[in-house]
Amino acid sequence: MPRKALHVSIGFFVVWLYLSGTQTLSVCPYLMGALIPIAATDVLRHHYAPFNRFYVKVLGALMRESEFMGYNGVIFYLLGAWTALYFFPKDVGIMATLLLSWCDTAASTFGRLYGRYTPRIRRGKSLAGSTAAFLVGVGTAAFFWGWLAPTKGPLPGDEFFMFNRTLRLPLRLCEAIGVTQAQATITGGLALGVMSLWSGFAAAASEVVDLFGWDDNLTIPVLSGFGIWGFLKIFG
């Protein structure tokens, strides 16, 4: 529970940073400033067993059991958040970090509670967990793009948002199927609905995929962010 509470709280911290007008790139030095000493400490504890025992005794409640002898998931969490906020546009970076914070927790919680009653997608991943990630991802996108940004904004940097409540088919595809781009454009609530559904899918897919065995604290923000960015590059 302490680990899950910390995981979820990061998302609310991200919302607070957004409301304070903080830009994503200005957060990155702080993430890296935390990442370097935490990673160095982790390397040290793996070379000195007494220190590792002390470390686990103090911080074990915030760690998975697999991290007692492995590397701390906080390292990958910080690296994943840094990557999303550094490389993606503002709204995509924020969304990727929120999906990491909220969807991963939802998938883990509901997967443990109800995973035994639903089909298993792969080892350690169930339909129950993926469905929870999808639904929370849909809700998160609707919350951020549908309420938070338009109600509390525009804030500095919002002019660089990739999603502005408009989606359209690419011009070449419109020409191929014989429609104008205006006819193949959706706006407002309909565009938000499609974007929310896609964000939920990106969250669920990034949570369930196994990418070279990397920690999901790294793969979820990177893959979901890339999925949202790619979708908006095509249809935005």
C-alpha positions as CSV (number, residue, x, y, z in Angstrom):
1,M,0.0,0.0,0.0
2,P,2.7,2.6,0.7
3,R,4.3,1.9,-2.7
4,K,1.0,2.2,-4.5
5,A,0.2,5.4,-2.6
6,L,3.5,6.9,-3.6
7,H,2.9,5.8,-7.2
8,V,-0.5,7.4,-7.4
9,S,0.7,10.6,-5.6
10,I,3.2,11.4,-8.4
11,G,0.3,11.9,-10.8
12,F,-1.3,14.5,-8.5
13,F,2.1,16.2,-8.1
14,V,2.3,16.4,-11.9
15,V,-1.2,18.0,-12.0
16,W,0.0,20.5,-9.3
17,L,3.1,21.4,-11.4
18,Y,0.9,21.9,-14.5
19,L,-1.4,24.2,-12.6
20,S,1.5,26.2,-11.2
21,G,2.7,26.9,-14.8
22,T,5.8,24.8,-14.5
23,Q,7.2,23.7,-17.9
24,T,8.1,20.1,-18.5
25,L,11.7,20.8,-19.5
26,S,12.3,22.7,-16.3
27,V,11.3,19.6,-14.3
28,C,13.9,17.3,-16.1
29,P,17.0,18.6,-14.2
30,Y,15.3,17.8,-10.9
31,L,14.4,14.3,-12.1
32,M,18.0,13.7,-13.2
33,G,19.3,15.2,-10.0
34,A,17.3,12.6,-8.1
35,L,18.1,9.8,-10.5
36,I,21.9,10.0,-10.3
37,P,22.3,9.6,-6.4
38,I,19.5,7.0,-6.2
39,A,21.1,4.9,-9.0
40,A,24.5,5.3,-7.4
41,T,23.1,4.2,-4.0
42,D,21.5,1.2,-5.7
43,V,24.8,0.2,-7.2
44,L,26.5,0.5,-3.8
45,R,24.0,-1.6,-2.0
46,H,24.4,-4.4,-4.5
47,H,28.1,-4.5,-3.7
48,Y,27.8,-4.4,0.1
49,A,25.3,-6.8,1.6
50,P,25.1,-5.2,5.1
51,F,24.2,-1.9,3.5
52,N,21.6,-3.6,1.3
53,R,20.0,-5.2,4.4
54,F,19.8,-1.8,6.1
55,Y,18.4,-0.2,2.9
56,V,15.7,-2.8,2.6
57,K,14.8,-2.6,6.2
58,V,14.3,1.2,5.9
59,L,12.7,1.4,2.5
60,G,11.4,-2.1,1.9
61,A,7.7,-1.0,2.3
62,L,8.2,1.1,-0.9
63,M,9.8,-1.7,-2.9
64,R,8.7,-4.9,-4.6
65,E,10.2,-8.0,-3.2
66,S,12.0,-8.5,-6.5
67,E,13.8,-5.2,-5.9
68,F,15.4,-6.4,-2.7
69,M,18.1,-8.1,-4.7
70,G,17.4,-6.3,-8.0
71,Y,17.4,-2.7,-8.9
72,N,15.0,-0.2,-7.4
73,G,11.9,0.6,-9.6
74,V,12.3,4.3,-8.6
75,I,15.3,4.4,-10.9
76,F,13.2,3.4,-13.9
77,Y,10.3,5.6,-12.8
78,L,12.5,8.6,-12.8
79,L,14.1,7.7,-16.1
80,G,10.7,7.0,-17.7
81,A,9.3,10.3,-16.5
82,W,12.4,12.2,-17.5
83,T,12.3,10.7,-21.0
84,A,8.6,11.5,-21.5
85,L,8.9,15.1,-20.2
86,Y,12.1,15.8,-22.1
87,F,11.4,14.3,-25.5
88,F,7.6,14.8,-26.0
89,P,5.5,17.9,-26.4
90,K,4.1,19.3,-23.2
91,D,0.6,17.7,-23.2
92,V,1.9,14.3,-24.4
93,G,4.7,14.3,-21.8
94,I,2.2,15.1,-19.0
95,M,-0.2,12.5,-20.2
96,A,2.5,9.8,-20.4
97,T,3.5,10.6,-16.8
98,L,-0.1,10.5,-15.6
99,L,-0.6,7.2,-17.3
100,L,2.4,5.8,-15.6
101,S,1.2,7.0,-12.2
102,W,-2.4,6.1,-12.4
103,C,-2.9,3.3,-15.0
104,D,0.0,1.2,-13.8
105,T,-1.4,1.3,-10.3
106,A,-4.9,0.4,-11.5
107,A,-3.6,-2.5,-13.5
108,S,-1.6,-3.9,-10.6
109,T,-4.4,-3.4,-8.1
110,F,-7.2,-4.9,-10.1
111,G,-5.0,-7.6,-11.6
112,R,-4.1,-8.8,-8.1
113,L,-7.8,-8.7,-7.0
114,Y,-9.6,-10.1,-10.0
115,G,-6.9,-11.4,-12.4
116,R,-7.6,-15.0,-11.4
117,Y,-11.1,-14.7,-12.7
118,T,-10.2,-13.4,-16.1
119,P,-8.0,-14.7,-19.0
120,R,-4.2,-14.3,-18.7
121,I,-2.7,-12.2,-21.4
122,R,0.8,-13.1,-20.6
123,R,2.8,-14.0,-17.4
124,G,1.8,-11.6,-14.7
125,K,-0.7,-9.7,-16.9
126,S,-4.4,-10.4,-16.9
127,L,-7.4,-9.1,-18.7
128,A,-8.7,-7.6,-15.5
129,G,-5.5,-5.5,-15.0
130,S,-5.4,-4.4,-18.7
131,T,-9.1,-3.4,-18.6
132,A,-8.4,-1.3,-15.5
133,A,-5.5,0.4,-17.2
134,F,-7.6,1.1,-20.3
135,L,-10.5,2.6,-18.3
136,V,-8.3,4.7,-16.1
137,G,-6.4,5.8,-19.2
138,V,-9.6,6.9,-20.9
139,G,-10.6,8.8,-17.8
140,T,-7.2,10.4,-17.4
141,A,-7.2,11.8,-21.0
142,A,-10.8,13.0,-20.6
143,F,-9.8,14.7,-17.3
144,F,-6.7,16.4,-18.6
145,W,-7.7,17.4,-22.1
146,G,-11.4,17.7,-21.5
147,W,-11.5,19.5,-18.2
148,L,-8.2,20.5,-16.6
149,A,-6.4,22.2,-19.5
150,P,-9.5,24.0,-20.9
151,T,-10.8,25.0,-17.5
152,K,-7.6,26.1,-15.7
153,G,-5.7,27.1,-18.8
154,P,-4.4,28.3,-21.1
155,L,-1.2,28.3,-19.1
156,P,2.3,29.1,-20.4
157,G,3.4,26.4,-22.9
158,D,-0.1,25.2,-23.7
159,E,0.2,26.7,-27.1
160,F,2.6,23.8,-27.9
161,F,-0.1,21.2,-27.2
162,M,-0.4,18.6,-29.9
163,F,-4.0,17.9,-29.2
164,N,-6.4,20.8,-29.6
165,R,-9.7,19.0,-29.8
166,T,-9.4,18.4,-33.5
167,L,-8.6,15.2,-35.4
168,R,-8.6,14.7,-39.1
169,L,-7.7,12.1,-41.7
170,P,-4.4,12.7,-43.6
171,L,-4.9,14.5,-46.9
172,R,-3.6,11.6,-49.0
173,L,-6.1,9.2,-47.3
174,C,-8.9,11.7,-47.9
175,E,-8.0,11.9,-51.6
176,A,-7.8,8.1,-51.8
177,I,-11.3,7.6,-50.4
178,G,-12.8,10.6,-52.2
179,V,-13.7,13.0,-49.3
180,T,-12.5,16.4,-48.4
181,Q,-10.4,16.9,-45.3
182,A,-13.1,19.1,-43.9
183,Q,-15.5,16.1,-44.2
184,A,-13.0,13.9,-42.5
185,T,-12.4,16.2,-39.5
186,I,-13.9,15.8,-36.1
187,T,-13.8,18.4,-33.3
188,G,-14.9,19.1,-29.8
189,G,-16.3,16.3,-27.7
190,L,-16.2,13.7,-30.4
191,A,-12.5,14.3,-31.0
192,L,-11.9,14.2,-27.2
193,G,-13.7,10.9,-27.0
194,V,-11.6,9.3,-29.7
195,M,-8.4,10.8,-28.2
196,S,-9.4,9.4,-24.8
197,L,-10.1,5.9,-26.1
198,W,-6.8,5.9,-27.9
199,S,-5.0,7.1,-24.8
200,G,-6.6,4.2,-22.8
201,F,-5.5,1.7,-25.4
202,A,-2.0,3.1,-25.4
203,A,-1.9,2.9,-21.6
204,A,-3.2,-0.7,-21.6
205,A,-0.9,-1.8,-24.4
206,S,2.2,-0.3,-22.9
207,E,1.4,-1.8,-19.5
208,V,1.1,-5.4,-20.9
209,V,3.9,-5.4,-23.5
210,D,7.2,-6.9,-22.5
211,L,10.0,-4.9,-24.1
212,F,13.3,-6.7,-23.7
213,G,12.4,-7.4,-20.0
214,W,12.7,-3.7,-19.1
215,D,10.9,-2.4,-16.0
216,D,7.4,-1.2,-16.8
217,N,8.1,2.1,-14.9
218,L,10.3,2.9,-17.9
219,T,8.3,1.3,-20.8
220,I,4.8,2.6,-19.8
221,P,5.6,6.4,-20.2
222,V,7.9,5.9,-23.2
223,L,5.6,3.5,-25.1
224,S,2.3,5.3,-24.2
225,G,3.9,8.7,-25.0
226,F,5.2,7.5,-28.3
227,G,1.8,5.9,-29.1
228,I,-0.1,9.2,-28.4
229,W,2.6,11.3,-30.2
230,G,2.4,9.1,-33.3
231,F,-1.4,9.1,-33.3
232,L,-1.4,12.9,-33.1
233,K,1.3,13.2,-35.8
234,I,-1.0,11.3,-38.1
235,F,-4.4,12.6,-37.2
236,G,-3.7,15.8,-35.3
